[in-house]
Amino acid sequence: MGFRRHGPFQAGDQVQLTDPKNKRHTVTLKEDGVFHTHKGFIPHSDLIGQPEGSVVRSSGGTQYLAFRHLLSDYTLSMPRGAAVIYPKDSAQIVAMADVFPGARVVEAGVGSGALTCFLLRAVGPEGKVTSYERREDFAEVATKNVEKFYGGPMDQWRLVVGDFVGSLDESDVDRVILDMLAPWECVDAAAKALTPGGVICCYVATTTQLSRTVETLREHGSFTEPHAWETLVRDWHVEGLAVRPDHRMVGHTGFLVTARRMADGVTPPPRRRRPAKGAYGEESTTTP
């Protein structure tokens, strides 16, 4: 992970140029490259050698602020084969699944590689991420996106094209992340791969998927009581004394479910919480 994230711009760096209307453009710097826009052009040589946070002016007189991509910016602008996991959810996965430096992580459903980029950064050079993806076209897009951001192949990343249940060859892993339509079908395989104390984290889009995932984890017997939630992000407009919520926000993108792998042969304690009436279907109201 020797890709430069600081210092003066060099050829090969990805630079984000932001105009006065906050429109952003991504440029990969080349010695003889030129960035063209309807507001004029900017030779890449005007950027190479300059520090981050510099301002460059196009031939049409428009000023652009220049920074390297943040990972959150990159994942929203990357080419997509499948929908990406938003940065707000990737951050929750890294934090709430406790993905730590040196961790061994298995990811199923690589998509376009957005979450993979976050996981690789979290595990660091001593960790390992293995990603399973059924579709070869998605795997190709993800590989290009990950290598573009990190500047080349990652020694700590292995991408397997194949079904998670049928292809999984890992054991004693610390974390399993499932981003797929039916994660409940993979719970048993995840339980066998996880070390006691490890965390399973599932990302699903709908309430029906959420319900089935949680109930499968409960019924399996190898996991603690699942924790389910979603994250909503609302920006605020701040201009002097005019302080108010923005009119738009990043609302529902998906639900997250986490649970911890228990030791083999241990039965989780029964839940003390009584479910609401009718939570598990119609109940008889007749009395004997």
C-alpha positions in Angstrom: 0.0 0.0 0.0 2.7 2.4 -1.0 0.4 4.6 -3.1 1.2 8.3 -2.3 -1.6 10.1 -0.5 0.3 13.3 0.2 3.0 15.6 -1.1 3.1 17.6 -4.4 1.1 16.3 -7.3 3.0 13.9 -9.6 2.2 12.3 -13.0 -0.2 9.4 -12.4 -2.0 11.0 -9.4 -5.8 11.2 -9.5 -6.8 14.8 -8.9 -10.2 16.2 -8.1 -10.9 19.6 -9.6 -13.8 21.5 -8.0 -15.3 24.6 -9.7 -17.0 27.6 -8.0 -20.4 25.8 -8.3 -18.9 22.7 -6.5 -19.0 20.6 -9.7 -16.2 18.0 -9.4 -14.0 16.6 -12.1 -11.5 13.7 -11.8 -8.3 14.0 -13.7 -5.4 11.5 -13.9 -2.3 13.6 -14.4 0.0 13.0 -17.4 3.1 14.9 -18.3 1.6 16.1 -21.6 -2.1 15.9 -20.6 -4.7 18.6 -20.9 -8.0 18.9 -19.0 -10.7 20.3 -21.3 -14.0 21.8 -20.2 -16.5 24.3 -21.6 -14.9 26.8 -19.3 -11.5 26.4 -21.0 -8.6 24.1 -20.6 -5.9 23.4 -18.0 -2.6 21.8 -18.9 -1.7 19.0 -16.4 1.7 20.7 -16.1 0.0 23.5 -14.3 -0.8 21.0 -11.5 2.3 18.7 -11.5 4.6 19.8 -8.7 2.0 21.9 -7.0 0.9 21.1 -3.4 -2.6 19.8 -2.6 -5.1 22.6 -2.0 -3.7 24.6 -4.9 -6.0 26.7 -7.1 -5.5 26.6 -10.9 -7.1 28.8 -13.5 -8.5 27.5 -16.8 -7.9 29.3 -20.1 -11.4 30.7 -19.8 -10.6 32.3 -16.4 -12.5 29.8 -14.1 -10.7 28.8 -10.9 -10.5 25.2 -9.8 -9.5 23.9 -6.4 -7.3 20.8 -6.7 -7.0 17.9 -4.2 -6.4 14.2 -4.3 -9.5 12.1 -4.0 -10.8 11.2 -0.6 -11.8 7.5 -0.6 -15.4 8.6 -0.1 -15.2 10.8 -3.2 -13.6 8.1 -5.2 -16.2 5.4 -4.4 -19.1 7.7 -5.5 -17.4 8.6 -8.8 -15.9 5.2 -9.7 -17.2 3.2 -12.8 -19.9 0.8 -11.8 -20.7 -2.7 -12.7 -23.1 -3.0 -9.8 -24.4 -0.4 -7.4 -21.8 0.7 -4.8 -22.2 0.6 -1.1 -22.4 4.3 0.0 -19.5 5.7 2.1 -21.9 6.1 5.0 -22.6 2.4 5.1 -19.0 1.4 4.4 -18.0 3.5 7.4 -20.6 1.8 9.5 -19.4 -1.6 8.4 -15.8 -0.9 9.2 -16.7 0.6 12.6 -19.6 -1.6 13.8 -18.1 -4.9 12.5 -14.8 -3.7 14.1 -12.6 -4.3 11.1 -9.1 -3.8 12.6 -5.5 -3.7 11.3 -4.3 -7.2 10.6 -7.8 -8.7 10.4 -8.7 -11.6 8.1 -11.9 -10.5 6.3 -14.1 -12.4 3.8 -16.4 -10.4 1.6 -19.2 -11.9 -0.5 -20.6 -9.8 -3.3 -17.8 -7.5 -4.4 -20.0 -5.4 -6.7 -17.9 -2.5 -8.0 -15.2 -2.7 -5.3 -16.3 0.3 -3.2 -16.5 -1.6 0.1 -13.4 -3.6 -0.8 -11.4 -0.3 -0.9 -12.5 0.6 2.6 -11.8 -3.0 3.9 -8.3 -3.0 2.5 -7.5 0.3 4.1 -8.9 -0.9 7.4 -7.0 -4.2 7.6 -3.7 -2.6 6.5 -0.7 -4.3 5.0 -0.7 -7.1 7.6 -4.3 -8.1 7.1 -6.1 -10.0 4.3 -9.3 -9.5 2.4 -10.8 -12.3 0.3 -13.7 -11.3 -2.0 -16.1 -13.7 -3.6 -18.1 -12.5 -6.6 -20.4 -14.7 -8.8 -20.2 -12.5 -11.9 -17.0 -12.2 -13.8 -17.9 -8.8 -15.3 -18.4 -7.3 -11.9 -15.1 -8.8 -10.7 -13.3 -7.2 -13.6 -14.8 -3.8 -12.8 -14.0 -4.1 -9.1 -10.4 -5.1 -9.9 -9.9 -2.0 -12.1 -11.5 0.3 -9.5 -9.4 -1.1 -6.6 -6.1 -1.0 -8.5 -6.8 2.4 -9.8 -7.3 3.9 -6.4 -4.4 2.1 -4.8 -2.0 2.5 -7.7 -1.7 -1.2 -8.6 -2.4 -4.8 -7.4 -2.8 -5.3 -3.7 -0.8 -8.2 -2.1 -3.4 -8.5 0.7 -6.4 -8.9 -1.6 -7.6 -12.1 -3.2 -10.6 -12.0 -5.6 -12.4 -15.3 -6.3 -14.9 -15.5 -9.1 -17.5 -18.1 -7.9 -20.3 -18.8 -5.5 -19.5 -18.0 -1.8 -20.9 -21.3 -0.4 -19.3 -23.5 -3.0 -16.0 -21.7 -3.3 -15.2 -20.7 0.3 -11.9 -22.2 1.4 -11.2 -19.9 4.4 -11.2 -20.8 8.1 -10.6 -18.9 11.4 -11.5 -15.6 9.7 -12.2 -12.6 11.9 -15.0 -11.0 9.9 -17.5 -12.0 7.2 -19.3 -9.3 5.2 -22.3 -10.4 3.1 -23.6 -8.0 0.4 -26.1 -10.1 -1.7 -29.8 -10.7 -2.3 -30.1 -13.7 0.0 -27.5 -13.6 2.7 -29.5 -16.1 4.8 -28.4 -18.8 2.4 -24.8 -18.2 3.4 -25.1 -18.0 7.2 -24.1 -21.7 7.7 -21.0 -21.3 5.5 -20.1 -18.0 7.3 -20.5 -19.7 10.7 -18.0 -22.5 9.7 -15.5 -19.9 8.5 -15.6 -17.5 11.4 -13.4 -17.9 14.5 -15.3 -17.7 17.8 -15.8 -14.1 18.6 -15.8 -13.1 15.0 -18.4 -10.9 13.4 -20.8 -11.5 10.6 -22.2 -8.3 8.9 -25.0 -8.4 6.3 -26.1 -5.5 4.0 -29.6 -5.8 2.7 -31.9 -3.4 0.9 -35.5 -4.3 1.9 -37.4 -5.0 5.1 -38.3 -8.6 3.9 -34.6 -9.3 3.4 -33.9 -7.8 6.8 -36.5 -10.0 8.6 -35.3 -13.2 7.0 -31.7 -12.5 7.6 -32.2 -11.7 11.3 -34.5 -14.7 11.9 -32.0 -17.1 10.2 -29.2 -15.8 12.4 -31.4 -16.4 15.5 -32.4 -19.9 14.4 -28.9 -21.0 13.5 -27.7 -21.2 17.0 -24.1 -20.2 16.5 -24.6 -16.4 16.8 -25.5 -13.8 19.4 -28.7 -11.8 19.1 -28.5 -9.9 15.8 -28.3 -6.1 15.8 -30.1 -4.4 12.9 -30.1 -0.7 12.0 -29.8 1.8 9.2 -28.0 5.2 8.9 -29.5 8.4 7.5 -27.2 11.4 6.7 -28.5 14.9 6.5 -26.2 17.8 5.6 -26.8 21.3 7.0 -26.8 24.7 5.3 -24.7 27.2 7.3 -24.5 30.8 6.0 -24.1 33.3 8.8 -27.3 33.1 10.9 -29.1 31.1 8.3 -28.6 27.7 9.7 -31.0 25.0 8.5 -31.1 21.4 7.3 -30.4 20.9 3.6 -33.5 20.2 1.4 -31.9 16.9 0.3 -30.3 14.1 2.3 -28.9 10.6 1.8 -31.8 8.6 3.2 -32.3 4.9 3.0 -29.7 3.0 1.2 -29.7 -0.3 3.0 -30.0 -2.1 6.4 -27.1 -3.6 8.3 -27.2 -6.6 10.5 -24.4 -7.8 12.8 -24.0 -10.7 15.1 -21.0 -12.4 16.8 -19.9 -16.0 16.4 -20.2 -18.0 19.6 -18.0 -20.9 20.7 -18.8 -24.3 19.3 -21.3 -26.2 21.3 -22.6 -23.1 23.2 -26.2 -22.3 23.1 -27.1 -18.5 23.2 -29.2 -17.5 26.2 -32.9 -17.1 25.5 -34.2 -13.7 24.7 -36.1 -12.0 27.6 -37.9 -9.6 25.3 -41.5 -10.7 24.4 -42.3 -10.2 20.7 -45.3 -8.0 19.8 -48.6 -9.8 19.3 -48.8 -11.1 15.8 -45.1 -10.6 15.1 -44.8 -14.2 14.0 -48.1 -14.6 12.1 -51.7 -14.9 13.1 -52.3 -16.0 16.6 -55.5 -17.7 17.8 -57.8 -15.4 19.9 -60.1 -18.2 21.0 -59.9 -19.5 24.6 -60.5 -23.1 25.4 
